[in-house]
């Protein structure tokens, strides 16, 4: 049996006075809900087509592998979209019509309707939500010509009215799936459900060790976090860096998994699994694609490498090199001491001291630096115990030696090209291997500060300040 899915997304939103499909619920545009759900059901369908008038909707549909057709005559009514869809599909046993403003319909419901059609191939299948008829209906192929003859602002309901004896109702025992968004009151009811924050997208530039403390806090509190990385991350504390997903496809840190993603769909797939997607995107292209509520620069480059204040409703940067109020909205103090984690709304963080943090009285001696330009080759791995003078590895023929006894807490990935003087590892004199595999106190403090900054911005937005 072949069934084609048709998504009608060319409405004029007259009662909303704006394109409702681009409005967000829980941080996601309304139209993406139904398209993402249909993507989960792709095995049910012979073909999937989206008919719309907004380029963003059509682009997203194409990114999911759907057919996308523009309707430039949508002002003439819904029938125009029905006709465009049917004329651009191969013949099928049935045609399942979805509306794009019904965000909560579930895969299980679509499967139930599909199975009902499989048992009643000559009947019109209609979902009944606690006694109320709704969408998506399935029309058998024998009604195709009648659907093609529709005109004006009428849809499948006109065909259904003429064939009431040809209907099979499928009971769906939920009211939520029947909800569609037609008016501003409808929209407000949904955003005031009490979980408005949940699902908002936040982009974090970098998946390094400090960034991973930020990512953990945001993810745990319900935000959808997307991590942007470079092609070959040079993280030192790799066992606690979500950036490592770039190399291995995934990494788990303190029970949270990050997955490498290569498309918008793979990003949403990761979120649906309660995982954190990591994309190789040094230019920040996905920022424009996802319209996040916040962008966090956690590169810790000690300078602004391209962050702009208008990148999102709230922009946050960690450490020196940024001016709060000019480069970003909020700067987070990253220097250890009394002000660590302080939110700065105007001005700069403390300048870079150029001195590593003090661990049990050791600063420079605990850090490993590259002795030359070249590819690093390692003799040890993270978690190994070493003694003073042990050769940790080489860059070309020059050795990298331990200057103290301790455990290797961080070590750059073997084979990475490094520059002379570049930090490539650190040794922890406390000799506790657990520190190698858990997020640091500094990263947690900064992560909490970033979360505070985000919540402040959300509260201000919701209060109209």
N, C-alpha and C positions, 0 to 999 in steps of 0.2 A: 504493500500500500504506500502511495506517495502523497504527502501533504506538503503544501508550500505555506510559509508564514509571510503575512503581509502586515507591515507596520505603517499606520496612517499618522504622519507627523507634519502635516502641512496646514494645520488649522490656524486661524487668525487670532485666536485668544481675545476675542472682542470684549468679553466680560472681565478680562484681567487688565486690559489697556497696556499690555506689554507681552513679550513672548514668554509665556509661562514655562515652556519646555526648558528654557535656559536658567530659570530660577532654581535655587538649590534647596534640597531637603537633606539635612544631616551632612551638609558639605558636598553633596553630589547633585549635579543637574538632574532635573526630573526625567528628562528623556533617557538618561543613561540607565535608569533602573530597569525599564522594560527591555532595552537592548541587551544589557548584561544578562538578564534572566533568559532571554531567548538564546543567547550564546551558549548558556548551560544546557539548552535543550536542542542544540544543533543536530544531534543524531536523529531526532524525530522528523526533521524536515528535509524535503527534497531540495528546496531553494528558500532563501530568505531575502525579502526585498523591503527596503525602507523608502517611502515616498515622502519627501519633505520640501521645505522652501528655505531652510536656514542652512548655510554652508557648514556650520559647526556640527550640526546633527548628521548631515550627509557624510562629512569627513570621518566622523567617529564610526558611523555604520560601515564605511569602507574599511576602516582599520580593524574591524571585527571580522572582515571577510564577507560581509553582506553585499548584495546589490544595492545601489543607492541611486534614486532617480529624483530629479528636481521637478516640482510642480509650480510652474509660473502662473497657473490659472487657478490657484487655490481659492481666490476670491469668488469663483463661480460655484463653489460648494464642494462637499466631500465626495460627490460622485466622480469628480475629475481625478482624485487620487485613486479611487477604486479602479477606474478605467486604465490609468497609467500602469498600475501594478499588474493587472491581469494581462495587459498587452505585452508586458516585459517578462512574463514567466512562461516556462514550458508547461504543457498540459499536465495536470496532476489529478489525482482522485479527489482531492479536497483542498480548500483554501481557508486558512485560519487567519482571521482579521483581528489584529491588535490595535488598541488605541495607545498613544504614547504618553498619556497623562494618567495612567493607572499604575502607580509605582510599586505596589506591594504584592502583586500577583506572584505566586510561587511556582517553581518548577514542577512540584507535585501536582498542582492544579492543572497545569498545561498537559502533563502526562495523563491525568485522569480524563481530560477532554479528548485527547488523542486516542486513548483506548476506547472511549465511547464511540468515536467515529469509526474505529476499526470494526466495531460490532454492528454499526448501523451506517453503512457506507452510502446509502441513498437518502439519509435524513440530515436535516440541519441540526447541528449540535449547539446547544446554548447553555452556558453556566447559569445556575440559579443560586444566588448568594442569600441564604436564609429566606428564600421565597421571592427574591427580586432578580429579574432577568438582567444579565449584564454581558460583559465582554471577557474573552474573545470567542465569537461564534465560529463554527466551521461550516462552510457551504460545500456540498458535493459538486463535482464537476458539472452535473446536469443543470446547475443554476448559473453557470458562467455567463451564458449569453444574456440572460435576464439581468445580471449584474452589469454587464457592459452596456445595457440600454438605459441605465439610470441617468438622470440629468438633474442639474441644480443641486441645492444643498440637502440632498437626501442620501442615505446610506443603506446598509443591509437591512435595516429595520423595515423598510418598505417592502422588501422581498419577503421578509419573515411574516409580515401581516397578511400577505396574500396566500401563505402556505402554512397556516397554523396547524394543520393536521400532519404536516411533514416535519414536525419538531420533536426532538428528544431533549428533555431537560436533564442536566447533570447537577445534582445538589452539591454545593460547596459550603461547608458549615463554618463560614467565617465572614464577618462583615468588613474586616480591614482590607481584604483583597479586592473588594468591590469599589473601594474609594477611588475616585478620580478628582483631579484638581481643576475646577472650572473658574472659581472666583477667588478674590483675595481672602474672603472669609474661609474658604476651603483650605487655602494655603496656610493661613494663620493657625488654624486648628491643628495642622500637622506639625508646624514648627514649635508649637507650644505644648507638645506632648510630654515635655520634661526631659528629653534627651537631645536637646538642640546641639550640644557640643559634640556628641558622639558622631563620629564619621567625618568631621571636618579634616581637610587635608592640610598637612604641614610638610614643607620641603626642607630637608636639612642638607646643606652642602658639606660633604665629607662624612665618612664613616669611620674616622680615626677613633682613638681611645677616649678623648674628651667628648667628641661628637656622640659616641656610643652611649655615654652616660645621659646625654640629652635625649637621644632617641629612645632609650629605655623608659625614661620618665613620661615622655609624650605618648608612647605606645601603650603603656600600662594604664594611662588615664583616659584611653578611648579614642585618641586621635589616629587618623590614617597617616602614617609617616612614610614619606618617600625620600630615599637617600640618593644624592647625586655624587658620583665618583669620577675619577679620571681613569684612563685606560689601564694604567699600572700603578695602583696605590702603593705608597711607600710607608705604610704604617709600621710602627716599631712594636707596640704591644698587640701583636696580631691575634692572640688568643682572645682578646676582648674588643676586637674591632669588627663591626659589621661590614666594613669594606672588604674583608676577606672573601665575601661571597663572589666578588669579581673573579677570583681565581678558581675557587672550588665549586661555584654554583650555589652554595649555601653555607651558613655557619650558625651555630647555636651558642648563645651567650646567656647564661643565667636563665635558661628555660625559654628564651625568645629566639625565634629563628628568622634569619634574613635570607632572602632568595634573590638571585640575579634575575632581572627582568629585561626583556628586549623590546617590549611594546606596551602600549596602553592596556591591552587586554591582559598581558602577563602581570602588569601592576595590579589590576583589579583582582586577578586570580590569587595573587599573593595576599592581598587584603582579605579576600573571602576565606582564606585559610588561617586568618589571624597571624600572618607573617609580615615581615617588613621587606618591601621590594627595594632592591638596589639597582640603579641604572648607571651605565657609563654615559655621562652627559655633562662634560666640563663646561659647556656653553649655557647650560640651564634652559634648554629647549622645552623640557617638560614642565617648567614653571608656567609658561603661557598655555600649555595644553590642559593643565589641571586646575588652574586658577585657585591656588591654595589660599587659606586664610592667613598663613604666615610663612615666611622664608627665614631660615636661620643659617647664618654663615658661621660654621664651626671649623673652618679650615685651620685656624690658628696660624696664619701665615705672617702675623705681626704687621700686616698691611692690607689695604683693601685691594683685592684682585679682580674687582668688577661688580661688587655688590651695589645695588641702587635702592634708594629708599622707596621708590614706587613699584618695586617688584611684587608687592603683595600688600593687603590692608595693614599688616604689621610686619616690619623687618627687624631682625635682631642679629647682632654680631657679637662674637666672643673675643675678648682680648683687645690689645692695642692696635692702632692703625685705622680706627673708625671714629668718626665724630657723631655722637648721638644727636639727633635732630637735623642732621645734614646728610650723612651717608646712609644712616638707618634710623629707625625710630628709637631703639633702645640698644645700649651696649652693656654687656655683662663683664664685670671685673673678673679677670682670670689669674691675677697675681696672688700667690699664697699669702695668707696673713689675715689681718682683721677685716679687710674689705672683700675677701674672696666671695664671689657670687652676688655682689651688690649690683642693683639695677641703676644704670646711668641714663637719664633722660635728656641731658644736655652736656655736651663736652666729651672728654676722652677718658678711657681707662688709663691706669698707671702705665708709664712707659716700660718697654721691655728691659729687664734687668740684665739679660744675657747670661744669667747665672742659673744653673739647674736647681730644682728644689732640694732642700736639705732632707736627707733620709738617714737617720741615726748618725748625724754629724758629717755625712759625706755629700758632696755636691758634684764637682767636676769629675772626681775619680770614679764615680759610679756610672758615668756615661761613656759609651763607646763611640768613637769618631772614626770616620774613614781616613786612612793615611794617604789615599791617592784617588785619582779618577779611575773608575773601572767597575767591573762586575764583582760583587761580593760573593765569596764562597765560604761556607760555614763549617766549622768543626764540631759545634755544639748546637743544641736547640733550646727553645724556651722551656724553662723548668729544670734545666740541668744545674747541678751544683758545680762551682768552679773555684779555683784557688788563684791567688795573686800570681801573675806571670803566665797563667794558662793562655795558649793561643786560641782565641775564640774563632778566628777565621782569617781570611786573606782578601786583600784587594790587589790584584796583580800578584807580585811576589812579596808584597809588604804585609806583615802580620798585624793583627788586631789583638792586643793582649789585655787581659784583665788586670786592673790596678788594685783590686781588693778581693777578699773572699766573699762569696755570696751565691745567690741563685740568679740565673739569667731570667729576668722578668720580661724583657722585650728584645727582639732581634729581627732586623729587617729580613725580608724574604730572600732566600739564596738565589743568586743569578741576577738580581736587580742591579742596574747601573747606578752608581753613586758618585758624588763629587767629593773631592778632597775636603776634609773638615766637616762633612755632613754627619749628623747623628745617625748611627745605625743600630744602636742597642743600649740597654742599660742593665746594670747588675744591682740587685737588692741585697744589702748587707744583713737584712733581718732573717734571711734563710727560710722564709715561709713560702712554700710552693703554692699555697692557696691564693696568694696575692697575684700569681701569674694568670689566674683564670677567673678573677672577679673584677668588676668595675671598680676603679679607684675612688677614694674619698673625694678627691678634687673633682673628678668627673661627675660624681653624684651631686656635689654641691652646686656645680655649674648647671647640671641638668635641672635641679630644682628651681634655680633662678630663671632659667628659660621658660619653664612651665609657668612660673609666677607671672612672667612678662606676657605670655600668651593669654592667660586667664584675665589679666588686667585689661588687655585689649578687647577681649570678648565681652567683658562686663561693661566696658565703656560703649561698645557698639550696641549692645542690647538695651542700655539705658538711654541711648540717643545722645550721649555726651560727645 
